[in-house]
Amino acid sequence: MAKLFRKVVVLAGAAEAARRYARKNPEKVNRMAESAGRFVDKQTKGKYRDRINTVVRKVRTQTGPDQPTA
């Protein structure tokens, strides 16, 4: 159980670091998300295009200029 708790704590720390990076570098994050989306779409031959586009849109809304910087 302690091993699982440690893994959850590490994952939570990584997620927070990713959120801070996204807040400080929204343009880079958006470019990377769009590039990754195009790559995955190409690799899956468009099979998951709608889902990929939804995720990329969500990234853009989370990194938009109206998001709090705290």
trRosetta pair geometry for C-beta under 8 A, 3 or more apart (Angstrom, degrees):
i j d omega theta_ij theta_ji phi_ij phi_ji
1 4 5.7 -53 -154 34 35 112
1 5 6.5 37 149 -20 66 105
2 5 5.5 -52 -148 35 35 115
2 6 6.5 39 152 -22 66 102
3 6 5.8 -51 -152 32 31 112
3 7 6.7 32 150 -18 62 104
4 7 5.7 -54 -152 35 33 112
4 8 6.5 34 151 -19 66 104
5 8 5.7 -54 -150 35 33 112
5 9 6.4 34 152 -20 65 105
6 9 5.6 -54 -148 35 32 112
6 10 6.4 32 154 -18 65 105
7 10 5.8 -54 -148 37 31 111
7 11 6.3 32 153 -18 65 108
8 11 5.7 -55 -146 39 30 112
8 12 6.2 33 154 -21 65 106
9 12 5.7 -53 -146 35 30 112
9 13 6.5 32 153 -19 62 105
10 13 5.7 -55 -151 35 31 113
10 14 6.5 31 152 -18 65 105
11 14 5.7 -54 -148 36 33 111
11 15 6.3 34 153 -21 65 105
12 15 5.6 -52 -147 35 32 113
12 16 6.5 32 154 -18 64 104
13 16 5.8 -54 -149 35 31 110
13 17 6.4 33 152 -19 64 105
14 17 5.6 -53 -148 36 33 113
14 18 6.4 35 152 -20 65 104
15 18 5.6 -53 -150 35 32 113
15 19 6.5 35 150 -21 64 103
16 19 5.6 -50 -149 34 35 113
16 20 6.5 36 153 -18 65 102
17 20 5.8 -52 -149 35 32 111
17 21 6.4 34 152 -19 64 106
18 21 5.7 -53 -147 36 32 113
18 22 6.3 33 154 -20 65 107
19 22 5.7 -55 -147 36 30 111
19 23 6.4 31 155 -20 64 105
20 23 5.8 -55 -150 34 31 111
20 24 6.4 18 157 -9 66 111
21 24 6.0 -67 -148 44 29 103
21 25 5.9 -28 171 32 69 112
21 29 7.2 133 122 -72 88 117
22 25 6.8 -79 -125 62 21 73
22 26 6.5 56 174 -95 63 61
22 29 4.7 62 -126 -85 78 164
22 62 6.8 -3 152 122 142 108
22 63 5.3 -107 175 -95 98 106
23 26 7.2 -1 -145 -57 20 90
23 63 7.6 -148 -89 -127 36 73
23 67 6.9 -127 -118 110 85 124
23 69 5.9 137 179 -134 118 63
25 28 4.1 -21 161 36 113 119
25 29 5.8 122 104 -25 84 91
26 29 5.6 -58 -144 39 33 112
26 30 6.1 33 159 -20 68 106
26 63 3.7 155 -138 170 95 105
26 64 7.2 153 -161 -66 146 10
26 65 7.4 -168 72 -71 167 57
26 67 7.9 153 -91 37 136 129
27 30 5.9 -56 -149 36 29 110
27 31 6.4 27 154 -17 64 107
28 31 5.8 -57 -149 38 30 110
28 32 6.2 28 155 -17 66 108
29 32 5.8 -56 -146 39 29 109
29 33 6.2 30 155 -21 65 108
29 59 6.6 -148 144 175 101 112
29 63 5.1 -172 81 -98 131 159
30 33 5.7 -54 -144 36 29 111
30 34 6.3 26 158 -16 64 107
30 59 6.5 159 -106 124 59 108
30 60 5.6 67 -121 -100 108 77
30 63 5.8 -150 -55 82 93 143
31 34 6.0 -58 -147 39 28 108
31 35 6.1 27 156 -18 65 110
32 35 5.7 -57 -144 40 30 111
32 36 6.1 29 157 -18 66 108
33 36 5.8 -55 -144 39 28 109
33 37 6.2 32 154 -23 63 107
33 55 7.5 -146 -169 127 110 88
33 56 5.2 148 143 -128 107 75
33 59 4.2 -165 -127 96 167 166
33 60 7.4 -151 82 -48 146 72
34 37 5.5 -52 -146 35 30 115
34 38 6.5 31 155 -18 64 102
34 56 5.8 85 -91 -150 59 129
35 38 5.9 -52 -150 34 31 109
35 39 6.4 31 152 -19 64 107
36 39 5.6 -55 -148 36 33 114
36 40 6.2 28 157 -15 68 106
37 40 6.0 -56 -144 39 28 105
37 41 6.1 30 156 -21 64 110
37 52 4.7 134 -152 169 91 107
37 53 7.0 101 -171 -80 137 43
37 55 7.0 178 -97 78 111 102
37 56 4.4 -12 -63 -65 156 129
38 41 5.7 -57 -145 38 28 114
38 42 6.3 29 156 -20 64 107
39 42 5.9 -58 -151 35 27 109
39 43 6.3 23 154 -16 64 109
40 43 5.6 -56 -144 39 32 111
40 44 6.1 12 162 -2 68 112
40 48 7.2 -51 140 74 107 121
40 52 5.7 180 89 -112 118 133
41 44 6.3 -68 -141 49 24 95
41 46 6.0 36 -177 -90 86 49
41 48 7.2 -130 -106 72 62 77
41 49 5.4 64 -133 -102 111 76
41 52 5.3 -146 -68 70 95 168
42 45 7.4 24 -177 -77 31 38
44 47 4.5 -102 155 38 102 101
44 48 5.1 -4 118 18 159 99
46 49 4.8 -6 -159 -43 68 120
48 51 4.6 -49 -179 47 91 116
48 52 5.5 97 117 -29 90 98
49 52 5.7 -58 -143 38 28 111
49 53 6.2 27 160 -18 65 108
50 53 5.9 -56 -147 37 28 110
50 54 6.4 32 153 -22 62 106
51 54 5.6 -53 -151 32 32 115
51 55 6.6 30 153 -17 64 104
52 55 5.9 -57 -153 35 32 109
52 56 6.4 29 152 -16 67 107
53 56 5.7 -54 -145 38 33 111
53 57 6.3 36 155 -20 66 105
54 57 5.8 -55 -149 36 29 112
54 58 6.5 30 152 -20 63 105
55 58 5.6 -53 -149 35 33 112
55 59 6.6 37 151 -21 64 101
56 59 5.6 -49 -152 31 34 114
56 60 6.6 35 150 -18 64 103
57 60 5.6 -54 -151 36 34 113
57 61 6.5 30 153 -17 67 104
58 61 5.8 -53 -146 37 34 108
58 62 6.3 30 155 -17 66 108
59 62 5.9 -62 -149 39 30 108
59 63 6.2 4 161 1 67 114
60 63 6.3 -71 -140 49 26 95
60 64 6.5 56 155 -62 62 88
61 64 5.7 -21 -152 -20 33 121
62 67 6.6 57 177 -91 41 149
63 67 6.7 -77 -142 6 16 150
64 67 5.6 123 66 -23 68 98
